[in-house]
Amino acid sequence: MKRSAVLPVALLAAALAAVQIVATALGREYILTQMIMAAYYSIVVLGLCLLMGYAGQVSLGHAAFFAIGGYTSAVLTTKPWPRGGAAADWLARAGVLAERADLYGEPLTTVAPWAAFGAALLLAAAVALLVGYPALRLRGYTLAMATLGFGLIVYRLALGAGFTGSADGISGVPPWRLGFGLAVCGDKARRVQNYYVAWSLAVLALLGLLNIVQSRFGRGLRAIHDGELAANAMGVDTGRAKLQVFVLSAVLAAAAGSFLTHYNGGIGPSEAGAMKSVRYVALVAAGGMANLWGALTVSAVLTFLSLRGCFGTFDHAVFGLILIGIVALAPEGPLRPLAAWFRRAASKAFRGRSPHAPA
């Protein structure tokens, strides 16, 4: 990562720490719950920003990948594993299976959260390959429709399948103990540590994607966005690059879904809804498309406000008006105009303080 990006990351880390310190000092630590959820949703938006803003591929099915990650973790960590047998003993010794008590205090053997997380990422990657290989040969609205169709299929499966809990979803997902005293769960006593875990993951995702954008692969993605035929002529394997970035964004969405499922202790079919996917796309557009910083900022702020219920029953209407305003007035995202304004203000202030300034 370039040195010029170190200062913004440091400022972001300081701002996130300040939010937690102020919230705790004012006795409003409860707002960290929505901040945690906003961080996980923002990871999905970051991955979609790389796909849409840099590779120029529109996906209306990323809520499905989020749900795949969440449901895979939920199913594997709540459904009992057959006890006994050589395979079960070997998996238990390897740490893949874990023993815990169920709601009635009876012993229950399930897949360990870390293994379920790995399975969620692998499943999301495999599905993204199967969906992306034919879909990414399409262009324009046809690609959007193909991914929307995929998302609707996943939503109907989540809503109607018995192993997903149908309309009720899955509850009772156990905490994910990460070690060093950290655990991903909704326990109030662990709210602060979950805040830092969630936002550390979001910042790591941001740093990783910034490095990708600045790499040779990132330059190839921008070439595809500007003109696929020209990128092919320049030697960029456009089909492979589009598929790779599609799979990467799907894996990020699945990872976020898995973590949020453990934090919430469950997941429902609404996470796979088409409106969720549309919301992710809208947040990327409002953030400035090819602007990872803008996507993270806009996603975090608007998602937090929606989760807090600041707009009440008019949430979708106000959310839509805000997005229209951002896209109309600042098509490159709100951060660049703000940064330009601060630079002009700082320049004027510096000239005003200069001893050589005219009286």
N, C-alpha and C positions, 0 to 999 in steps of 0.2 A: 504494500500500500504506500502511496506517495506521502511525503511528509506533510503536504498541504491538507491531507485528510485527517491527520492526527488530531489537530486542534478541534475540528467539529465533533469528532468522536468523544474527545475529552469533555467538551462542553455538554454533549448529550448525556454522558455518564454523570456529570455534576448536576445537571438539571433533574435527572431521574432520582438521584440521591436526595436532592433538595425537596422534591415532591414527597418522598417518604418521610423525611425528617419533619417537614412542616405539618403533614397530615397527622403524624403521631403526636407532635407537640400541641396541636389544636384539639386533640381528642377525636379526630375524624379519620381514624385508621381504616374505617369501613370502606372508604372510597378506593382503597388499594385493591379491593376485590374486582371492581370494574376495570381498574388499570391492568390487572393481571390478565383478565379476559381480552382486553384490547390489545395487549402485547401478542397473544397467541393468534388472534385474528389478523394482526398486522404482518405476521410472518407469511400468512397466505398471500396477502396483498403484495409483499415484497417479491415473492416468487412469480406472481402474475405480472408484476411490473417488468421483470426481466423478459418474460415471454411476450408481452404486448408491446412495451415501450421500446425494447431493443431489437427483438426478433420480428416484431410486426405481426404476431399471430394472436388472434382473439379467441379466448376460451370462455365459454359460458357453462363450464362444468366443473370448476374447481371446488365448489362446495361438495361435490361427490367425492373428490380425493380427500378432503378434510374428513368427511364421514367415513370413508374407508379406513383411515387411520384410527379414528375414534372407535368405530365399531369393532375393528379387529382387536384392539387392546381390551375393549369391554368384554367381548365374547370370550377371549382366551383367559382373562383373569377372573371371570365369574363362573364359567361353566366347569363342572367337576371333571377332573381327569381320572380315567380308570386306575384304580389303585392295584398294586401288586404287579408282578411280572418283571422280567429282566429289563425290558425297555424303560418302564417307569422307574426302576431303581437306578438305571444308568442316567436318565434325564434328571433325576433328583440329585444324584451326586454331582452332576455337571452344573447344578443350580438353575436348570431350565424350569423345573417344577418347584412349587413353593407350598408349604403347609400353612394354613390359617384356619381360624374358626369362622363358621358361617353365622347368620343372624341368630341361630338358636344355640350357639356355643358348640356345635358339633364340628369335628375336624373336617377340613375340606382341602383337597389337593387341586391346585390350578396351575396354569402356566405363570411363571414369574413375570412381573411387569416389564423388566428389561428385555426378556425374550419375546414377549408380546409386542413390544415396541419394534424390535427388529423384524418380526413377522409383518407388522403393519407397513413398514417401509418397503420391504420386499414385495408385498402384495400390491402396494400402490405403484411401484416401479414397473411390475409386470403388467398391470392393467394399463398403465400409461403407454407402455410399448405397444400393447395390442390395439389400443384406441388411437394412439398417435401415428402409428405407421401408415394406416390408410387415410386418416383424417387430415394429416398435415400435407397430403398431396393436393388437398383442396385449397381454395383461396377465397378471400373476401367473406361474404356472409355465409357461404356454404360451410366453411370451417366452423363458424360460430354456431350454425344450426346443428352440425354433427356433434359438437361437444355438448350442446344443450340437450340433444336427444340422449346422449350417454348419461348426463346428469339426471334426467327424468327417470331413466331406467333404475339408477341407483336409489333414487328417492322412493320409487314404488316398491323396490325390494326391501328397503329399510322400513317402510310403512306397513308392508303386508307379510313379511317373512316371520315365521315363528321364532327362529333363533336370534332375531334382532329385537324381540320383544314387541313387534308390531307397532301400533300407535303409541304404546306406553314407553317404548325405548328400553334401555337397560340401566338399572340402578345398582347400587352396592359395589361399584368398582373400587377396589382397595387402593390405599395410598401407595405411591411409588417411592420407595426409600432409596435415595441416590447415594447414600453414604455420607460421612462427615456430619451426621446429624441432620441432613437435609431430607425432606420428604415432600413430594408433590401431592397435596391434598387440600381440602377445604377447611381444615382445622383453623379456627381463629387464632390460636396460639402460634401457628406457623404462617400467618398471613404475610408478615414482613419478609421472611425468607423466601416464600413463594413469589413475592413481588420481584425480588432480585433474581431468582431463578428464571422467571418468565422474561424479564427484560434483558437479562444476560444472553438468553437464547436469541431474542430479537436483534440485539446489537451484533452478536456473532453472525447471524444470518445477513445483516446489513454489510458487515465487513467482508464476508465471503463473496457476496454478490458484487460489491464494489471492486474487489480484486478481479473477479471474472470480467466485469465491464472493461477494466483497464488492460486486460490481457489480449493476446492475439485472437483468442476465441471470441472475446467481446467485440473486437473490431470486425470480425466476420459477421457477428449478429447485426451490427449496425449497417453493414453493407447489404445484408439481406433485407433489412427494413427499408433501405433507400431504393433498392431495386434488385430483385432476385436474379433476373437474367444477367445483370451487370456483375453481381456477386459470383455467379457461376463462371462468367468469363474471366474473372480475376482468380479463379482456382479455389473458391470456397465450396466445400461440399454442403450445399444448402439443405438437402434432405436430411443428412446426418446431423447437422448443427441444429435444425429445427426440432428434430426428435430428441436430441440430448437436452435441450433447454426445456422442452415440454416435460420430459421425465423428471428433470431437476425440480421444476416448479411443482409438480405433482407430489414429489417426495417431501418437499418443504411443507406443503399443505397437510399431508398425512402426519408428519411429525407434530405439527401444531395441533391437529385433531387428537392425537394420542395424549399429548401432555394436558390439553384442556379437559379431556375426558377423565383423566385421573384427578385433576384439580376439582372438577365439579362432582366427581363420584358417579357419573353416569352420562348418557347421551341419548338424544331423541331424534326422530326422523326429520325434524325441522332443520337440523344442521345440513341436510342434503338438499334442501329446497332450492328451486330455481331462483327465487328472489335473493337467496344468499349469494349465489354466483353472480347475479346482476349487480348486487351491492359491491362485491369485490371489484368487478370491472369498473363501476362508477368511481370507486375510491382511487383506483389507478389513474383514471382519466383526470380526476380532480387534483391529484398530486402532481400532474404534469407529464404523464405517460413515461417518457424516458428520464425519470427523475426519482431515484430510489429514496433520497432524503425527503422529497416532497410526498412520495407515497407513504412513507412511514409516519410522517408528521400528520398528514391529513387523516390517515386511517386511525391513528391513535386518538386524535382529538375528537373526530366525529363519532367513532365507535364508543368512546367513553361517554360522550354526551347522550348517545342513544341508550346505552346500557343503564345510565343513571336515570333515564326517564325524564330528561330535562324538557323534552318537547311534548310529553304526555301522549294523548291519543293522536296528535298531529305529527308524530315522529316521522313517518314516511314523507309527509307533505313538506315539512320544514327541511328534512334531509335533502329532498329533491331540489328545493329552492336554493339551499346552500351550494349544492353541487353545480346547479345551473349558473349561479353567480360566479363561482370560482372559474368554471370553464369559459364563461363569456368574458370576464374581466381579466383573468390571468391564465390563459391557455397553457402556459408553461409551468403552472403550479404557483401557489402563493408564496413560496419561499424566495424565489428569485426577485420578484418585485420588492419584497420586504428587505432582502439583503441589499438591493440597490438603494433603497431609501435610507437604510442605516449607514451605508457608505457615504452617501451625499450629506447626511446629517453630521457624521463624524468629520468629514472634510470641511464643512462649514464651521464646525466648532473649533477645529484645529487652526483654521485660518484666522478665526476671531481671537484666539489666544496668542497668536504669533506676535512677537515684539516688533516684527517688521511690517505688520499689517497697517494700512493707512488709517490715520485717526479719523 
